Amino acid sequence: MNRIRSWFHLHPGEGSRALGIALLGWLWAFATTLGWKNGDALFLVHVGADALPTLYAFTAGAMLALASLMLWAVRRFDIHRIFLTILAAATLFYTGILLLPTQHAAFYYILRLGGFAFFSLCFTSFWTFIDQYFHLQDAKRLFGLFTSFVFAGIATTGLVMHSGWFSFPLIIVIILTLLVSAGFNIVHIVKTNTPVHDEGEEIGEKVALKTLLKGILSSNFTLLLMLSNFLIYLISILGEYHYLSAFENYFGPHTDSLTGFLGKCIVAVSLSNLLFGLFAYSRLVRRFGVGSLVFITPSILLITFLGWPWSAGLFFPVMAFFVAEGTTYVIDDSNFNLLLNGVPSKFKVSIRICIESFFEPLSTLICALLLTIAPFAATGIGLAFSLAALLVGLLLRYRYPKAIVQNLMNNALHFDRPLEVWLKKLSSKERKKETKKCLNMLCEGTPDEQDMAIDLLFALNVPLSKWLPAVDGASIIAKKHLIRKIAKSNISLIIDHLENWSEQHPPLRHTISLILASQGSVDTEKARANLSHPDLFRRGAAIAQLRSSCDELPPTQLAENRSLAAQHLTNLLSEDTASISLALDILHVTPTAEDIPLLLSFLDHPHSEIRRKAIATLAEMSLPPSCADKLFDAWQRSRDPGLRTACLQTLGKFKDSTLIRKMILGAEHVPPTEQRLVKKIIASIGLRGVPSLLSITKDHQIADRCRLLAGCILGTIALPQLRANLSTVLEQEIARAFFYLYHYHTLSKHYPEEDLHLLLETLHSGFYSALDFIIQLLAAAGEVEDSATVSRALRWGTPKVRGQAVETLERTCETAIFRLLQPLVDDRPLETRLDAYLQRGGRISSLTEVLDELSYSADLGDQMVATTLLRERNSPNWKEILLRQMTKNVELFHHFAYELLEA
Amino acid sequence: MKNYTLLDKAFLLKRTPLFASLELDLLVSIADKLGKVIFAPSECLFAVGDTATRLYLLVEGKVAIYNKDGVLITHLTPVDLFGEEALFTDGLRRYRAESEREVLTFVLAPSQVMTIMAECPSVATALIRLFAEQTPFRPRFREAL
C-alpha cells in the first residue's frame, strides 16, 4: 500500500479523496470528449470537411461569448455551482440532441459546437474547482495524477469510438449517465472536502473587470504566462497542420496505411501521456521545478521546425504529432496549473478562463488566417513562433520565483512600508481629492482624525500655507500636534497664527510663549523682568528667551543673559515635577552641547514624562560616543515604547560597530517594530559590522531571536558571507527542529503517567522558534525582501499561502538544504514527518535525555523548564546544571534559580 | 455606495476601538488588506455554525444579530466591528448576522488579524479589553467556587 502511495505521491489517508477527484476528471473528460469527437465524426460524414472553416468561425464566436459569460459567473457564484450548472446544461443539451431531427445540417453544427464548448467549459471548471482544494505543494504532487485521469477519459473515448460497438443514441445515453455521475461526484467532493483559500479568497471580495484588466497589465508574469500559452496554442495548431500535410504527402492515396499509422501514433502517444502524467511529471517538477519544464514543448517544436525543411521522412512530423497530442496536454497544461500560482491570486480564476476559453479559438482564427495568406511560409512562421515561445519560456522561468514572492508579499501586511510609499501610488487627481478630504477633516473631524489629517497633509507635501487657515478651526489637540511637528523647523510659518490660537485656547498659551521666546520673539529686557514672575510659564519663557539671546548683543550682555538663564534653569530643575518638565521643555527648544550630561541624568528619573522629554531632546542633538552606555541602559530598562524608540534612534546615530553585539543581545525580547529599528540601525553601520554579525549568527549559545536578527542583517549587507556560512548553521538547526518536533509528539506516549504539559509546551514553542530561525535565515539568504513575511506565512497563513511560502524557499535555497527542511514545512501527515526524523538518523531520547538537552539550550525558557523538571524528578545532577546555567545567564535567571533552590 | 479610497479606509479604522491607537502608516497597511463585501437587504452575512473566515467592519447600512434560537440580540451600525470572536475559538459562528438594508462591509481574513495582533500589541490589548468588558464573570471561576 505504501509503495502504491509513493508511486502516486499520495500521503497517508489521502487516497480516497484523490481517487474521487481523479474519477471526476475521468467522468467529465470521457463524457464531453465522447460528445465532441462523435460530433466531429458525424459533422465530417453528414456536412463535409468543406464546411469546417464555417464551423471554426462559429465555434470561435460561441467560445468567446461563453468565456465572457463564464468570467461574469465566476465573479458572482461559487465554482462548484458553475460546474454543476455546466453539467446540467450539457445533460439538457444531449437529451435535446436525442429528440432533435437529424436530417438538417444545422443539427451537426449544433452537435459539434456544443460538444466542443462543453469540453472546454468543463475543462476550465474542473481545474478551477479542484484548485480550491489544493495548495501549490499539493498541486505539484497530485495534478499530474488528475491530468492523467482526464487524459484517460479522452483515451476511453478513443477506445469507444474505435470499437464501433455503440450506436449514436446509445452513446448519448452513456454521455448522460457520465454527466449525471460527474454531478453527484461534485456534490460528494463539496460535502467531504474543505477548500483551502488564500487570504484574498477568504475575504471573498468581488473583482471588477477594470481592476482585473489593471491587474493583468501591471503583472509582467501574468502577461508572460498569457503570451506563452497563446504561443503554445498557435504552434500546436501550426504543428497539427504540418504533420497532417506531411502524413498526407507521405502516404498519398493509401488511406488504410495512413489510418493504421495514425492509430499506432495515437496509441503510443496516449500510453506515453498516461504514464508520463502518472509517474514522471510530478517527479520531474519536484526535481527540477516547473520553471525548467516550460522549455520542453518550445524546444521540441523548434527542433521540429528547424529539421523539417531538410527531411522528407516521418521523423519530424511524428515529433510534431507528439507535441500536439502529447506534451501540450501532459506537460504544458500541467505546467499552466502550477504557474498560475504566480499570478495575483485575486485574478487567478479570471486569468484561467481568459487563457483556456479565449485563447484557443483566437489562436485557431489567427492560424487559419496566416495559413490562408501565406501557406508557403508556414514552416518559417512555426519556427518564429517556437523561438518566441522559447524566449518567453526563459523569461517565465526567470520571473516565476519572483512572482511567487510577489504574491506572498501582496498577501502580507506591510507594516514597515512608510506612508510616503503608499502615497506615491496616488495620481495627482487623487492627491488633490485626498487633500480636500483632509481639509474637511480638519474642520469637521474628531481630534484623532484631525491629527491624522495633519500627518497626511505633511506626507502629501501640501504647502502649509494652503491648509494652515483650516487648522484655525481645529481642536486644541490638533494645534498642539502641528506645533510639535514644526516647532524645530518651521515655526516661523505659523507664528502669525500662534497669537490667535493662544487667545482661542488658553492652555496653549504656555507652549506658544515658550516657542516664541526660543525664537527670540520676546524683548530681552522684558524677559529679564519676567525671571521672577510668579507664573511658572512666564518664568520659563523668560529663561528660554535669555538662553536664545541672539549673538548680535554685546558679549558681556550675552554672557550675563546666559548666566542668568542657567541659574534660573538650575533652580527650576531642583523644584517639583512640573518645574522640571518645563525646564526640559526649555532645553528642548534651546538645546546646547553643555546640557547633554544634565539631560542624560534625567533618563533615570522616576517620572515617565520627564524621561521622555529628556530623550526627545537628546535624540535631536549630536552626542559624543561616551553617551552610548547610558542610552543603552535607558533603552533596556524603560518600558515606555516611545522612550525606547528614541533611545534606539539616538544610539543609531553613533554608527559604532562595537555596539552591534550589545544591541542585538539587547533586542531579544523587544517588539517587532523595535527589532526592525535595530536591524535598520545595524545595517546602516555597513560592512564593518560583518565579523560581529557572523559570529553572533553562528553562536549556538546565543538565543535564536538574536542570531536570527544578526543573520537577517547579514542578508541585507553581506549576502555572500551569509550564504557561505549558511549550510553549517542550518543543518544543526534543522536537526534541532526535528528533535523538538519528534519528542513533542512522542514523549507523552512513552510516559503516559507523567504530567508533561509544561515540557510539551516548551518543545512545541522550541520547534517553532527553531523553524522560525531556519526559515527567516533562508529567506534572508535567498534575497527575499521581507524574510519575516515568509515566516509569518508559514505560521499563520492559509494552506495556499503556506504553499507559496514553501515554493519561495524551494526556489531560493540550495536543493540539499531544502530536502532536509521539506518534512518540517510541508503540509504532510505527522507520521511522515516523524519518520523523516528517524530516517535522517535522529535518536529517540528518554525523558531525562530530553531534559538534559534542553538544559543546554540557549533559550532561557528551555533551561528553566528543564531544571524545574529535573528537580521534580529528583535527578541527581540538577543543582550542578543550575549552577552551570547561573554562570551564563542574566539576572532574571538568578531570581528563578534562587527560588528553585529555596523551594 | 460610496467608493472608499485607501485613506478613507484608514480613517474608518481609526474610528474603531480596535485600531484607534494605531499610527497612520500602520492603519494604511491594514486598510490595504481590507476586502470590500456588499450584502443585499435581508441577506444572511453568516449563520450559526458557519465557518468563520472574516472579521467584519460595518461601513454602511444596518446589521441585525440573532442568537442561535433566532432571538434578536442587537443591531449594529456603521463602524461596528463584529465576527471576531469565532476567529479565536473553534472557528464556528455562534450567532447569525443579517443585513437589514443594503450593507457595505470591509473584511479581514483570520491570518491577517493574527499578524496584526503579533505586530501591534495595542490591537491585541484593545481586543482583550473589548472581550473583558463583555465578560463580567468567567464561567470557570464560578465552577471553581
Interface residues (C-beta under 8 A of the other chain):
Chain A: T194 H197 E199 G200 E202 I203 G204 E205 K206 A412 L413 H414 F415 R417 P418 L419 W422 E430 K433 E434 K437 M441 G445 T446 D448 E449 M452 D455 L456 A459 P671 P672 T673 R792 W796 G797 T798 V801
Chain B: T5 L6 L7 D8 A10 F11 K14 R15 A20 L24 D25 L26 L27 V28 S29 I30 D32 K33 G35 K36 V37 T51 T53 R54 V107 L108 A109 P110 S111 Q112 M114 T115 I116 A118 E119 C120 P121
